[in-house]
Amino acid sequence: MATRTSPSKRRGAKPTEAGITGITVAGFKSIRDEQSIEVRPLTILAGANSSGKSSMMQALLLLKQTLDASYDPGPLLLNGPNVHFTDAAQLLSRRGTAGSVNAFRVGFSVGEHFRIVSRFRRNGGSPLDVAETTIEGRTSRSRFTKAMSDAEVQAQLPPAVRTHWAERPDGAPWKTVPIRCFIWPARGETPIRLVLGEMERPELGIQQIIHVSGFRGNAERAWPVTAVGWLFSGEFHVYTASVISQWEGKKSQATLGALCDDLQSLGLSSKVATRRISDAQLEIYVARLPRTSRGVSRNLVNIADVGLGVSHVLPVLVALHVATPKHLVYIEQPEIHLHPRAQVAMATVLARAVRRGVRMVVETHSGLLLLAVQALVAQGGEGLTPDLVKLHWFTRSEKDGTTRITSAELDDAGAFGDWPEDFGDVELDIESRYIDAAQARMSKK
C-alpha cells in the first residue's frame, strides 16, 4: 500500500485499474457468518432459490449505488437503483429468535494481495453508520475508525506512507474522515489516495460493476436516450439502445458484427439497429430471421414485436461487448426466456467474452448452461480453460437458515467433483419419477 505520487512524477505514466478478484460478506441477510468467493473471468453462482446468491452481490451493489449517487447519501444509500431497502432491519442477518444482529461487513479484493473491508453498525434504532474500514496489503493491515488521533492514525499507516506525507510543509495532523461507505486516513482535511497494487482508486473497482439485473424491463417499443461512458450507474438495461446507437454512429462495424454473431449463435436474430424517434427516445429494431439472408435489412421489426427472449438477452450481450477488463459484469439469470438450445449456446457467448478479457459473475439456475461450460472446457472450445472458471454453490442450513458456500474448480475434463446438490440430480430424479409413473400406469392397463 502506498500513497499517490505527485502529478509531476506521474507525467507520461498511464495508471492501470485492476479489477475485483474476491468478495467477502458477513451479517447481510442470510449470510450471517463470513463467506467469501473468488472472482475469476467466468464466475458462476448456483443454488436453490433464496439460498443467498443474490445477497452476496447485493451487499456489493449497496456500496456501488452509494458511490454512484450524484449527491452524498451518507454511509449507505439503502433504496437506490440497484438494490432496494427502506430499513436496515431488512438487510441485517437474524440470530435465531433473538432478533437481528446490529452490524454487517462487506469487502472486496483487488489482485492477489489486497483487500478492503468496511463494517457498518447500527446503534439501537439509529441508522446504519460506517464503523471501520480495514485495508489489507501484502505485508500490512491497517484499521481505521472514526475520531482517531494523530498518533493512532500514524500507527496504522505503513512507513512508506508516513514518510511521504511527512514532507508536507503544512504540518497538518493525521486524522480519519468518513467518505460515504469508507473511513479514510487524512492529513488535515485532505484524504490521501491509497494505491492497492495497480489500482490507484480502489473504490473504482465497485463503480466499475456493470449490473445486468434479472428484471430487464418488458419488451419496450421505445428506449431512453442515455449518456454512454465507461461507468454505468444503476441497472444496465436502460443503456442498451444508446450503446448500440453509439456504435452505429462511430461506425463500429466490428463490434456490431460481433453482437449480431452472438444473436445468431443463440438462434434469435441476424441484425440489430436503432432509430431515434425523439430527443429522449430510441427504438431498437431486429431482423425477424436468425440467419443472414438477402433483404435482411428490409425485414427488421421493432424488438417489441418478437419474442421476449430477444429483449431480455440483448442487454446481456451489449454489456459483454461494452465491458473492458476493468469492469466486472454481474448478470442475473442470463437464460431468462431462452429456449434450451439457446441456453447451451449462451456458454459459447460467455466464453467469447472471456477471450476478449471480460470478467463476469453469472448467477444462474440453468443446468444446461453449466453443462455447456463444462463441455467447452473439456473440448478446449473458445479458449475456455479450467483456470478461467470458478463455481460457487449456495445452500441454506436446515438448522438456522444461514447461507453456506461450497466452491469448486473444473479440471481438464470439465468435471467439478461433488457439490451439495447437482442440477443433473434434479433432472434425473424427475425423469425417473416420470418413467416409474408411466410404467405403473401401463401395468394397470
C-alpha positions as CSV (number, residue, x, y, z in Angstrom):
1,M,0.0,0.0,0.0
2,A,1.3,3.4,-0.9
3,T,0.1,6.9,-1.4
4,R,-0.5,8.6,-4.8
5,T,2.6,10.3,-6.1
6,S,2.6,13.9,-7.3
7,P,1.4,14.8,-10.8
8,S,4.9,15.8,-11.9
9,K,6.3,12.4,-11.0
10,R,3.4,10.7,-12.9
11,R,3.7,12.7,-16.1
12,G,3.6,10.4,-19.1
13,A,2.6,7.4,-17.0
14,K,-0.7,5.6,-17.6
15,P,-2.2,4.2,-14.5
16,T,-4.0,0.9,-14.7
17,E,-7.1,-0.1,-12.8
18,A,-7.1,-3.7,-11.5
19,G,-10.5,-5.3,-11.1
20,I,-12.3,-7.1,-8.3
21,T,-10.9,-10.6,-7.6
22,G,-12.9,-11.5,-4.5
23,I,-15.9,-10.7,-2.4
24,T,-16.4,-11.1,1.4
25,V,-19.8,-10.6,3.2
26,A,-21.0,-11.2,6.8
27,G,-24.1,-10.2,8.7
28,F,-26.0,-9.5,5.5
29,K,-29.5,-11.2,5.1
30,S,-28.9,-15.0,5.2
31,I,-25.1,-14.6,5.1
32,R,-24.7,-14.3,8.8
33,D,-21.3,-15.8,9.2
34,E,-18.4,-14.5,7.0
35,Q,-18.5,-16.0,3.5
36,S,-16.0,-15.3,0.6
37,I,-15.9,-16.1,-3.0
38,E,-13.1,-15.8,-5.5
39,V,-13.9,-13.9,-8.7
40,R,-12.4,-15.3,-12.0
41,P,-13.1,-14.3,-15.6
42,L,-16.1,-16.6,-15.6
43,T,-17.6,-16.9,-12.1
44,I,-20.8,-18.9,-11.7
45,L,-23.1,-18.7,-8.8
46,A,-25.7,-21.5,-8.5
47,G,-28.0,-22.9,-5.9
48,A,-31.7,-23.1,-4.9
49,N,-34.0,-20.0,-4.7
50,S,-33.3,-17.9,-1.6
51,S,-30.0,-19.6,-0.9
52,G,-28.0,-16.4,-0.8
53,K,-26.7,-16.0,-4.3
54,S,-28.2,-12.5,-4.9
55,S,-27.4,-11.5,-1.3
56,M,-23.7,-12.0,-1.9
57,M,-23.8,-9.5,-4.8
58,Q,-26.4,-7.2,-3.3
59,A,-24.0,-6.2,-0.5
60,L,-21.5,-5.1,-3.1
61,L,-24.2,-3.3,-5.1
62,L,-25.2,-1.4,-2.0
63,L,-21.8,0.1,-2.0
64,K,-22.0,0.8,-5.7
65,Q,-25.2,2.7,-5.6
66,T,-23.8,4.7,-2.6
67,L,-20.7,5.6,-4.6
68,D,-22.6,6.3,-7.8
69,A,-25.1,8.8,-6.2
70,S,-24.9,12.3,-7.6
71,Y,-25.3,13.6,-4.0
72,D,-23.7,12.5,-0.8
73,P,-26.2,10.0,0.7
74,G,-24.1,9.3,3.8
75,P,-22.7,5.9,4.7
76,L,-25.2,3.9,2.7
77,L,-27.9,4.6,0.1
78,L,-30.3,1.9,1.1
79,N,-33.0,2.5,-1.5
80,G,-31.3,3.0,-4.9
81,P,-31.3,1.9,-8.5
82,N,-29.5,-1.4,-7.8
83,V,-31.0,-2.7,-4.5
84,H,-34.0,-1.5,-2.6
85,F,-34.2,-1.4,1.2
86,T,-36.2,1.0,3.3
87,D,-34.9,0.0,6.7
88,A,-31.6,-1.5,8.0
89,A,-33.6,-4.4,9.6
90,Q,-34.4,-5.7,6.1
91,L,-30.7,-6.4,5.3
92,L,-29.2,-7.3,8.7
93,S,-28.9,-11.0,9.5
94,R,-31.1,-12.6,12.2
95,R,-29.6,-14.6,15.1
96,G,-32.3,-17.2,15.8
97,T,-35.2,-15.8,17.8
98,A,-33.0,-13.1,19.4
99,G,-33.7,-10.7,16.5
100,S,-31.3,-9.2,14.0
101,V,-27.6,-8.6,14.5
102,N,-26.6,-4.9,14.7
103,A,-23.7,-4.9,12.1
104,F,-22.7,-6.3,8.8
105,R,-19.5,-6.0,6.7
106,V,-18.7,-6.2,3.1
107,G,-15.3,-6.3,1.4
108,F,-13.6,-6.8,-2.0
109,S,-10.2,-8.0,-3.0
110,V,-8.0,-6.3,-5.6
111,G,-5.4,-8.5,-7.2
112,E,-3.9,-11.3,-5.2
113,H,-2.7,-9.4,-2.1
114,F,-5.1,-6.5,-1.3
115,R,-8.5,-6.3,0.3
116,I,-10.7,-3.5,1.6
117,V,-13.5,-4.3,4.2
118,S,-16.0,-1.8,5.6
119,R,-18.1,-2.6,8.7
120,F,-21.4,-0.9,9.2
121,R,-23.1,-0.8,12.6
122,R,-26.5,0.2,13.9
123,N,-26.7,1.5,17.5
124,G,-30.1,0.9,18.8
125,G,-32.7,2.4,16.5
126,S,-30.3,4.7,14.8
127,P,-29.5,4.4,11.1
128,L,-26.5,2.3,9.9
129,D,-23.2,4.1,10.0
130,V,-19.7,3.1,8.8
131,A,-17.8,1.9,11.9
132,E,-14.4,1.0,10.4
133,T,-12.5,0.3,7.2
134,T,-9.8,-2.2,7.1
135,I,-7.1,-2.2,4.4
136,E,-5.0,-5.3,4.0
137,G,-1.9,-5.3,1.9
138,R,0.9,-7.8,1.1
139,T,2.6,-7.3,4.5
140,S,0.4,-4.8,6.3
141,R,-3.0,-4.5,7.8
142,S,-4.5,-1.0,8.6
143,R,-7.7,-0.4,10.6
144,F,-9.3,3.0,10.5
145,T,-12.2,4.1,12.7
146,K,-13.8,7.5,13.4
147,A,-12.2,10.1,15.6
148,M,-8.7,8.6,15.6
149,S,-5.8,10.7,16.9
150,D,-2.7,11.7,15.0
151,A,-0.7,9.0,16.8
152,E,-3.4,6.4,16.3
153,V,-3.6,7.0,12.5
154,Q,0.2,7.0,12.1
155,A,0.4,3.7,14.0
156,Q,-1.8,2.2,11.3
157,L,0.0,3.6,8.3
158,P,2.8,1.7,6.5
159,P,6.2,3.5,6.9
160,A,6.3,4.5,3.2
161,V,3.0,6.4,3.5
162,R,4.1,8.2,6.7
163,T,7.4,9.2,5.2
164,H,6.0,10.6,2.0
165,W,3.3,12.7,3.8
166,A,5.7,13.9,6.5
167,E,7.3,16.0,3.8
168,R,4.2,18.2,3.6
169,P,5.1,21.7,4.8
170,D,1.7,22.5,6.3
171,G,2.3,20.2,9.3
172,A,-1.4,19.3,9.5
173,P,-2.1,16.4,11.9
174,W,-3.3,13.0,10.8
175,K,-7.0,12.2,11.3
176,T,-9.7,10.0,9.8
177,V,-12.6,11.1,7.7
178,P,-15.8,9.2,6.7
179,I,-16.4,9.4,2.9
180,R,-19.6,7.6,2.2
181,C,-19.1,3.9,2.8
182,F,-15.4,4.1,3.8
183,I,-13.3,5.7,6.5
184,W,-10.0,7.0,5.0
185,P,-6.9,8.4,6.6
186,A,-6.4,12.2,6.0
187,R,-3.7,14.8,6.6
188,G,-5.7,17.7,7.9
189,E,-8.9,17.8,5.8
190,T,-7.2,16.1,2.8
191,P,-8.0,12.3,2.5
192,I,-5.0,10.5,1.0
193,R,-5.3,8.3,-2.0
194,L,-4.2,4.7,-1.2
195,V,-2.8,2.7,-4.1
196,L,-3.6,-1.1,-3.9
197,G,-1.4,-2.9,-6.3
198,E,-2.2,-1.5,-9.7
199,M,-5.4,0.1,-8.6
200,E,-4.9,3.8,-7.9
201,R,-8.5,4.4,-6.7
202,P,-9.7,1.2,-5.2
203,E,-13.3,2.4,-4.9
204,L,-13.5,2.5,-8.7
205,G,-13.5,-1.3,-8.5
206,I,-17.0,-1.0,-7.1
207,Q,-18.2,1.6,-9.5
208,Q,-16.9,-0.4,-12.5
209,I,-19.5,-3.1,-11.9
210,I,-22.0,-3.4,-14.7
211,H,-25.2,-4.8,-13.3
212,V,-27.5,-6.7,-15.6
213,S,-30.4,-7.5,-13.4
214,G,-32.9,-10.3,-13.7
215,F,-35.7,-7.9,-14.5
216,R,-34.6,-6.2,-17.7
217,G,-37.8,-4.4,-18.5
218,N,-40.7,-5.5,-20.7
219,A,-40.4,-5.6,-24.4
220,E,-40.5,-1.8,-24.8
221,R,-41.1,-0.1,-28.1
222,A,-39.1,2.9,-27.0
223,W,-35.9,3.0,-25.0
224,P,-34.4,6.0,-23.2
225,V,-31.6,8.1,-24.6
226,T,-28.7,7.9,-22.1
227,A,-25.2,9.1,-21.8
228,V,-22.6,6.4,-22.5
229,G,-19.2,6.5,-20.8
230,W,-17.1,3.9,-19.0
231,L,-19.2,3.9,-15.8
232,F,-22.8,2.6,-15.8
233,S,-24.7,3.6,-12.7
234,G,-27.9,1.8,-11.9
235,E,-29.2,-1.2,-13.9
236,F,-27.6,-1.7,-17.3
237,H,-30.6,-2.5,-19.5
238,V,-31.6,1.2,-19.8
239,Y,-28.3,1.9,-21.6
240,T,-28.8,-0.8,-24.2
241,A,-30.3,1.3,-27.1
242,S,-27.9,4.2,-26.6
243,V,-24.8,2.0,-26.6
244,I,-25.9,0.3,-29.9
245,S,-26.7,3.8,-31.3
246,Q,-23.2,5.0,-30.4
247,W,-21.6,2.0,-32.1
248,E,-23.7,2.9,-35.2
249,G,-22.6,6.5,-35.1
250,K,-19.0,5.6,-34.7
251,K,-19.3,3.0,-37.5
252,S,-18.1,0.4,-35.1
253,Q,-18.9,-2.4,-37.6
254,A,-16.7,-4.9,-35.9
255,T,-18.5,-4.5,-32.5
256,L,-21.9,-4.5,-34.2
257,G,-20.9,-7.5,-36.2
258,A,-19.8,-9.4,-33.1
259,L,-23.1,-8.5,-31.4
260,C,-25.0,-9.9,-34.4
261,D,-22.8,-13.0,-34.4
262,D,-23.9,-13.6,-30.7
263,L,-27.6,-13.2,-31.6
264,Q,-27.1,-15.7,-34.5
265,S,-25.3,-18.1,-32.2
266,L,-28.4,-18.0,-29.9
267,G,-30.7,-18.6,-32.9
268,L,-32.6,-15.3,-32.2
269,S,-31.8,-12.8,-34.9
270,S,-29.2,-11.8,-37.6
271,K,-29.2,-8.0,-37.3
272,V,-29.8,-5.2,-34.8
273,A,-30.2,-1.4,-35.4
274,T,-31.6,1.6,-33.7
275,R,-33.7,4.6,-34.8
276,R,-34.1,7.9,-32.9
277,I,-37.8,8.8,-32.6
278,S,-37.3,11.9,-30.3
279,D,-34.7,13.7,-28.3
280,A,-35.4,11.4,-25.4
281,Q,-36.3,8.0,-27.1
282,L,-34.8,5.4,-29.4
283,E,-36.3,2.3,-31.0
284,I,-34.5,-1.0,-31.3
285,Y,-35.1,-3.0,-34.5
286,V,-34.0,-6.6,-35.0
287,A,-34.2,-9.0,-38.0
288,R,-37.0,-11.5,-37.9
289,L,-34.7,-14.2,-39.2
290,P,-32.0,-15.8,-37.1
291,R,-29.7,-16.2,-40.1
292,T,-28.4,-13.7,-42.6
293,S,-30.2,-13.7,-46.0
294,R,-30.8,-11.3,-48.9
295,G,-33.1,-8.4,-48.0
296,V,-32.5,-8.8,-44.3
297,S,-32.1,-5.1,-43.8
298,R,-35.7,-4.7,-45.1
299,N,-37.0,-7.4,-42.8
300,L,-36.5,-5.5,-39.5
301,V,-39.2,-5.2,-36.8
302,N,-39.4,-3.4,-33.5
303,I,-37.9,-5.5,-30.7
304,A,-41.3,-5.4,-29.0
305,D,-42.8,-7.5,-31.9
306,V,-40.5,-10.5,-31.4
307,G,-40.3,-13.0,-28.6
308,L,-39.3,-11.9,-25.0
309,G,-36.0,-13.9,-25.4
310,V,-34.6,-11.2,-27.7
311,S,-35.4,-8.2,-25.5
312,H,-34.1,-9.9,-22.4
313,V,-30.9,-11.3,-23.8
314,L,-29.9,-8.1,-25.7
315,P,-28.8,-6.2,-22.6
316,V,-26.7,-9.1,-21.6
317,L,-24.9,-9.2,-25.0
318,V,-24.4,-5.4,-25.2
319,A,-23.0,-5.4,-21.6
320,L,-20.5,-8.1,-22.5
321,H,-19.3,-6.1,-25.6
322,V,-19.2,-2.7,-23.9
323,A,-17.2,-4.1,-20.9
324,T,-13.4,-3.8,-20.7
325,P,-11.0,-5.8,-18.4
326,K,-11.5,-3.0,-15.8
327,H,-15.2,-3.9,-15.5
328,L,-16.9,-6.7,-13.6
329,V,-20.2,-7.7,-15.3
330,Y,-22.8,-9.1,-13.0
331,I,-25.5,-11.0,-14.9
332,E,-28.6,-12.3,-13.1
333,Q,-30.2,-15.2,-14.9
334,P,-28.8,-14.8,-18.5
335,E,-31.0,-17.8,-19.5
336,I,-34.4,-16.0,-18.8
337,H,-36.9,-16.6,-21.7
338,L,-34.4,-18.6,-23.7
339,H,-35.1,-22.0,-25.4
340,P,-32.9,-24.8,-24.0
341,R,-30.8,-24.8,-27.2
342,A,-30.1,-21.1,-26.7
343,Q,-29.2,-21.7,-23.1
344,V,-26.5,-24.1,-24.3
345,A,-25.3,-21.6,-26.9
346,M,-25.1,-18.9,-24.1
347,A,-22.0,-20.7,-22.8
348,T,-20.2,-20.0,-26.1
349,V,-21.2,-16.3,-25.9
350,L,-19.8,-16.1,-22.4
351,A,-16.6,-17.9,-23.4
352,R,-16.1,-15.4,-26.3
353,A,-16.4,-12.5,-23.8
354,V,-13.8,-14.1,-21.5
355,R,-11.5,-14.4,-24.5
356,R,-11.9,-10.7,-25.1
357,G,-10.7,-10.1,-21.5
358,V,-14.2,-9.5,-19.9
359,R,-14.7,-10.7,-16.3
360,M,-18.1,-11.6,-15.1
361,V,-20.2,-13.1,-12.3
362,V,-23.1,-15.1,-13.6
363,E,-26.0,-16.1,-11.4
364,T,-27.9,-19.0,-12.9
365,H,-30.5,-21.7,-12.4
366,S,-29.7,-23.4,-15.8
367,G,-28.1,-26.8,-15.6
368,L,-27.8,-26.8,-19.4
369,L,-25.7,-23.6,-19.2
370,L,-23.4,-25.1,-16.6
371,L,-23.1,-28.4,-18.6
372,A,-22.3,-26.4,-21.8
373,V,-19.5,-24.6,-19.9
374,Q,-18.1,-27.9,-18.8
375,A,-18.2,-29.2,-22.4
376,L,-16.3,-26.1,-23.7
377,V,-13.6,-26.7,-21.1
378,A,-13.3,-30.4,-21.9
379,Q,-13.2,-29.6,-25.7
380,G,-11.0,-26.6,-25.4
381,G,-13.7,-24.6,-27.2
382,E,-13.3,-20.8,-27.4
383,G,-10.1,-21.0,-25.4
384,L,-12.0,-21.6,-22.2
385,T,-9.5,-23.3,-19.8
386,P,-10.2,-24.5,-16.3
387,D,-8.2,-21.7,-14.6
388,L,-10.6,-19.1,-16.1
389,V,-13.7,-20.7,-14.4
390,K,-14.8,-20.7,-10.7
391,L,-18.0,-22.3,-9.4
392,H,-19.8,-21.4,-6.2
393,W,-22.8,-23.4,-4.9
394,F,-25.0,-21.7,-2.3
395,T,-27.1,-23.7,0.3
396,R,-29.1,-22.8,3.4
397,S,-28.6,-24.6,6.7
398,E,-31.7,-26.5,7.7
399,K,-31.0,-25.7,11.3
400,D,-30.8,-21.9,11.3
401,G,-31.3,-20.9,7.6
402,T,-27.8,-19.3,7.2
403,T,-26.0,-19.4,3.9
404,R,-23.1,-21.7,3.2
405,I,-20.9,-21.6,0.1
406,T,-19.1,-24.6,-1.5
407,S,-16.6,-23.6,-4.2
408,A,-15.2,-25.8,-6.9
409,E,-12.9,-25.7,-9.9
410,L,-13.2,-27.5,-13.2
411,D,-10.5,-30.0,-14.2
412,D,-9.2,-30.5,-17.7
413,A,-12.2,-32.8,-18.4
414,G,-14.7,-30.1,-17.3
415,A,-15.6,-32.0,-14.2
416,F,-16.1,-30.3,-10.8
417,G,-16.4,-33.1,-8.3
418,D,-19.2,-33.3,-5.7
419,W,-21.4,-30.3,-4.9
420,P,-24.0,-30.3,-2.2
421,E,-26.6,-30.7,-4.9
422,D,-26.4,-31.0,-8.7
423,F,-28.7,-29.8,-11.4
424,G,-28.3,-33.2,-13.1
425,D,-29.7,-34.9,-10.0
426,V,-32.9,-32.9,-10.3
427,E,-33.3,-33.8,-14.0
428,L,-32.5,-37.5,-13.3
429,D,-35.0,-37.5,-10.4
430,I,-37.9,-36.1,-12.4
431,E,-37.1,-38.4,-15.4
432,S,-37.1,-41.4,-13.0
433,R,-40.4,-40.3,-11.5
434,Y,-42.0,-40.0,-15.0
435,I,-40.7,-43.4,-16.1
436,D,-41.9,-45.1,-12.9
437,A,-45.3,-43.4,-13.2
438,A,-45.7,-44.3,-16.8
439,Q,-44.7,-47.9,-16.2
440,A,-47.2,-48.1,-13.3
441,R,-50.0,-46.7,-15.5
442,M,-49.2,-49.2,-18.3
443,S,-49.1,-52.1,-15.8
444,K,-52.6,-51.3,-14.6
445,K,-53.9,-51.3,-18.2
